[in-house]
Amino acid sequence: MAETDGTTSTPTAKTCLVTGATGYIGGRLVPVLLAAGHRVRVMTRAPERLRDHPWAGQVEIVRADAGDAEAVAAACAGADVVYYLIHALSTGGDFEETDRRTARVMARAAQEAGVGRLVYLGGLEPQGEVLSPHLRSRAEVAEILLGSGVPTAVLRAAVVLGSGSASFEMLRYLTERLPVMVTPRWVHSRIQPIGIRDVLRYLVGCATLPREVHRCFDIGGPDVMTYLEMMQRFAAVAGLSRRRILPVPVLSPGLSSHWVGLITPVPASIARPLVESLRNTVVCTEHDIAEYVPDPPEGLLGFDEAVRLAVQRVKDATVATRWSSASTPGAPSDPLPTDPDWAGGTLYLDEKTRETPASPEALWRVVEGIGGETGWYSFPLAWEVRGWLDRAVGGVGLRRGRRSASDLYVGDALDFWRVEELEEGRLLRLRAEMRLPGLAWLEFHVEQQDGRTRLRQKATFKPSGLFGHLYWRVLVPFHGPIFGGMVRNICRAAEEGTAAAAGQRRVRAA
């Protein structure tokens, strides 16, 4: 059974506005709503990032920033149901204020637009405990939406188990990479995780709740366990040896988040609020949602089966969305400037061109497959060091990898880059999301002229302040081996691929 199975049909089609459609939950919810027969509108700051999704042609896409009251009001107009799936986890110390402000904007817009229902996915709230900032913020957002005057359903969940979720990635990497680990006390906190399949089923079911339903619902899977037990059971499902775990009382949430940031792809800015939440007991106190969205005949998805499905999807490279699908806060979203006088500032360029006897198709396959496990075709140690340095200062580093080993679409995270533009067979433009004193892009152009294939590679840097200029000048001596080696090795890989394909054709012909 696929992770997104288990939805129920909708007796009456609704117009559903999905916010956060470029994120992990929203990106998975859209096709499930469509399959249930609903009309779907998605709200995003960057519509171009959705154009390559398989469902992009089946939805209405509106451009709006969650903090822009006028734009949000326009997005809500005519909507029967609004799914509020926006969280500002990774904006650092301001995420609570950001969540508060954007929730108020949505509450007001939904009320004024006459929206029939708001649906919010929040976090479980333990009774009698001091909430972590993350859970406290989600509880506050829930209160703001419930106070909007619009019928509201708040689904409160703990750890979501699914390929690509931040919580799952954290669990998976900690377990896979550390057969022996020293851990803080939060590994003994009790947790009731839930599979992504059941989360999506509940979300879709909320579209047709009776109007008088206006409340919070706890949602969770059938298993309650500690994080330590989750790691051991993950290891068993994944075929790993039993992990040796030594809890210690000295690791603060801050130190724990940096430790998690070093071991897993999840940067410390996201890991910290997640880790802080793990010190709370997050267990359901009721299961009232079943009165409106009945449990499937086979029951809720258990921990072991949810992990098995998620691990299989990772192995099969069929992860639909990832936590890294969402943009890194502070990263530029503007397209690459084509005018060298952009914004009246300085642009530094490093351009390399190389011709190759490889076919354009073979060259494009290599370009499109760059990054992740394949690497960057030059000076691997330099890329690795740059990734570690980025993580050391709170950046994403190289460990985000890529969603698929072979396919890319606009908006995909690619290590510490983001796919900003992609024209199949001819152009791949990446925007840097590592920590930099400026803005940076890396472009690959595949061209054909006079029977020869040409690869044109261009690195562009827009410095910020004096340090930005110094940064570029210090790195200039390294551009030859790094960027020069990259263009040579990409072409060589394409030539080897062309030669291998030709050899196979000769064998078949013989």
Salt bridges, closest charged atoms under 4 A:
GLU3 OE1 - ARG28 NH1 3.41
GLU3 OE2 - ARG313 NE 3.13
GLU48 OE1 - ARG63 NH2 3.64
ASP52 OD1 - ARG51 NE 3.72
GLU60 OE1 - ARG41 NE 3.01
ASP80 OD2 - ARG39 NH2 3.94
GLU96 OE2 - ARG136 NH2 3.05
GLU97 OE1 - ARG100 NH1 2.46
GLU125 OE2 - ARG156 NH1 3.52
GLU140 OE2 - ARG100 NE 2.54
GLU169 OE1 - ARG172 NH2 3.20
GLU169 OE1 - ARG322 NH2 3.96
GLU176 OE1 - ARG172 NH1 3.47
ASP198 OD1 - ARG197 NH2 3.77
ASP198 OD1 - ARG201 NH2 3.32
ASP218 OD1 - ARG156 NE 2.97
ASP223 OD1 - ARG233 NH2 3.88
GLU276 OE2 - ARG272 NE 3.01
GLU286 OE2 - ARG215 NH2 3.52
ASP288 OD2 - ARG215 NH2 3.00
ASP295 OD1 - HIS287 NE2 3.07
GLU298 OE2 - ARG197 NH1 3.45
ASP304 OD1 - ARG233 NE 3.16
GLU305 OE2 - ARG308 NH2 2.57
ASP350 OD1 - LYS352 NZ 3.67
ASP350 OD2 - HIS479 ND1 3.43
GLU351 OE2 - ARG456 NH1 3.23
GLU355 OE1 - ARG452 NE 3.60
GLU355 OE2 - ARG454 NH2 3.36
ASP412 OD1 - ARG403 NE 3.18
GLU420 OE2 - ARG431 NH1 2.96
GLU421 OE2 - ARG51 NH2 2.55
GLU423 OE1 - ARG426 NH1 2.09
GLU433 OE1 - ARG400 NH1 3.02
GLU433 OE2 - ARG418 NE 3.10
GLU433 OE2 - ARG431 NH2 3.07
GLU443 OE2 - ARG429 NE 3.80
GLU443 OE1 - HIS445 NE2 2.49
GLU447 OE1 - ARG454 NH1 3.46
GLU447 OE2 - ARG456 NH2 2.96
